[in-house]
Amino acid sequence: MPKGLSTVSVHGGEPDRPYADSITTPIVMTSSYTFPDMDDVLAYVTKKKERFEYGRYGNPTTAVVIQKLKELELAEDAEVFDCGMSSVSCAILGLVKTGEHIVVTDDAYKKTLLFCEKILPRFGIRSTCVKMGDHEEMEEALKKNPGTRLVLSETPTNPYLNIADMDVLAALRDKYGFVLVMDSTFASPYNQQPLKQGADVVIYSATKYLGGHNDLLGGAALGRKELIDQIRDYRNTTGGVMDPMTSYMLIRGLKTLALRMQRLNDNAMAVGTYLESHPKVRKVYYPGLPSHHDHERAKKYMTGFGGVVTFELEANLQETFDFLSAMKVFKIGPSFGGVEALITHPMTISYYDYAPEERKRLGILDELIRMSVGIEDAKDLIADIEQGLTRIPLKAKAGAK
Ligand SMILES: Cc1ncc(COP(=O)(O)O)c(C=O)c1O
């Protein structure tokens, strides 16, 4: 009988009594591995024997976390990286050649879009950015660029938590023959497994839910061996390797993935429901709520809806700042997916350098807030929001709600 996700999170990839009968996997701090004699060297170079050679190509602690991730998603192969952006850049540069074309959806992570727009042209790789959810525009881009090598989409997306239609993306992939890469950082393997829904490669910033404690940077790519091999070859040449200490911390974080994710899903639903009932809140975006524009799609593809809740205050910019500054349990800061609740103001923290018209086009309003609940008690998170909202005057229009 296949093991459940919690059991795999704890035991997956872990060797039995790896060192001195320890229950945990040791951290092997080494950059090089020695050979007992030249027979062993020859066995290794002629590929008769698999073993470690040099830290950039592999490490026993890192190998455990890779195996755990593979087992979590029943992926044929996986690789880990020093951060999520390395998994994005290595996946694209490992799979796409000079002269080829890719398609990316327009609400992908800001640095992913920047990478496509500014860095890929230096490698002679063209990209077309299409509106998330506009499948006609995507198909137009595919028709205009025959032989498009890769399509990269995220799900859910930031900050409005749009949900990708996996069936449509997989059908387009079957028709046009590109590699479908899904960045599923906002879902985590607990809430969605895109490889089982048609994706060829799934990418994570392990910095978020996988690590789960706001204390490491990491990335992962999972998929068919033939594809991950190409990504790994690129990474083995250019760098971006996860170090042994981080690998251990990621193993440790993954062991509680199911517990943390369930708590985050529950807390976010409680916070989202509370916000939606508040007269000083104009609109809430949480895919688990029936009011979310992609709720039906989220129910189809996800088993839980994650720890991020976005909302618009019925407030001006100064009042929005007053609300944020009043937060005590929620700490002001970027990122999400850890045990600590974080709150961010996308307009200042992520888009301050954008022209106001550009921010407007992207839907980054002055009064937009994104929060990532932690594993705290929901009542304390709600009490924190409630005291923050007392800093905002009740508007006549909002009061009529
Ligand atoms: C969806 C998504 N992908 C990739 C990244 C990049 O991850 P990292 O910060 O670990 O490089 C982020 C970072 O916020 C992200 O939100």
The ligand as an SDF file (V2000), in Angstrom:
LIG
                    3D

 16 16  0  0  0  0  0  0  0  0999 V2000
    6.7370   31.8400   -7.0060 C   0  0  0  0  0  0  0  0  0  0  0  0
    8.1760   32.0840   -6.6900 C   0  0  0  0  0  0  0  0  0  0  0  0
    9.1150   31.4540   -7.4270 N   0  0  0  0  0  0  0  0  0  0  0  0
   10.4270   31.6380   -7.1890 C   0  0  0  0  0  0  0  0  0  0  0  0
   10.8600   32.4890   -6.1900 C   0  0  0  0  0  0  0  0  0  0  0  0
   12.3170   32.6860   -5.9580 C   0  0  0  0  0  0  0  0  0  0  0  0
   12.7060   31.9700   -4.8240 O   0  0  0  0  0  0  0  0  0  0  0  0
   13.9910   32.3370   -3.9540 P   0  0  0  0  0  0  0  0  0  0  0  0
   13.6810   33.6210   -3.2510 O   0  0  0  0  0  0  0  0  0  0  0  0
   14.1380   31.1760   -3.0490 O   0  0  0  0  0  0  0  0  0  0  0  0
   15.1310   32.4950   -4.9100 O   0  0  0  0  0  0  0  0  0  0  0  0
    9.9260   33.1520   -5.3880 C   0  0  0  0  0  0  0  0  0  0  0  0
   10.3690   34.0690   -4.3280 C   0  0  0  0  0  0  0  0  0  0  0  0
    9.5890   34.7460   -3.6780 O   0  0  0  0  0  0  0  0  0  0  0  0
    8.5440   32.9440   -5.6640 C   0  0  0  0  0  0  0  0  0  0  0  0
    7.5970   33.5760   -4.9420 O   0  0  0  0  0  0  0  0  0  0  0  0
  1  2  1  0
  2  3  1  0
  2 15  2  0
  3  4  2  0
  4  5  1  0
  5  6  1  0
  5 12  2  0
  6  7  1  0
  7  8  1  0
  8  9  2  0
  8 10  1  0
  8 11  1  0
 12 13  1  0
 12 15  1  0
 13 14  2  0
 15 16  1  0
M  END
$$$$
